[in-house]
Amino acid sequence: MSVSTAPAPTTTVPPAVYLRYSPRAPQAARRHCEALQSYARRLGLPDPVIYMETGQPSVGMPPLERLVRAVHQGSHRVVLVPGEWVFSGDDAQARRIVRLLRRAGDCRIMTLPAPHRWPRYTPPVTPSSETAEEQEEDDEQP
């Protein structure tokens, strides 16, 4: 039995990117945003609409609420996030938000894949002449 992954839905409806970040680390938000935009391109999706917030009180409707409304109105079928943790610091609350978004019709939440990390190079171990002599002595003893 082979396992295959379903391709991302191709659509002309733009995906959404949602980010919540600390105002003390705007560079991390920028890196996540660039990674999510690149991920959308690799999936063949149009340029995403970005919903970004700092978690600080804001004037007007918060970005997460705007995102939920846009998904319910059919403006997005795909939501790209760095991880589901972005919705809330509380795991139970984050799961509730994910369920709310998924219930909004044909919405798919996609997280960034884990970066591929090559194993660290370690040089092969070659026995020294002393080690080789000791091993030969051990082999000779009954």
Secondary structure as UniProt FT lines:
FT   STRAND          16..20
FT   TURN            23..24
FT   HELIX           26..42
FT   TURN            43..44
FT   STRAND          49..53
FT   HELIX           63..72
FT   TURN            73..74
FT   STRAND          78..81
FT   HELIX           84..87
FT   HELIX           91..102
FT   TURN            103..106
FT   STRAND          108..111
FT   HELIX           129..140
//
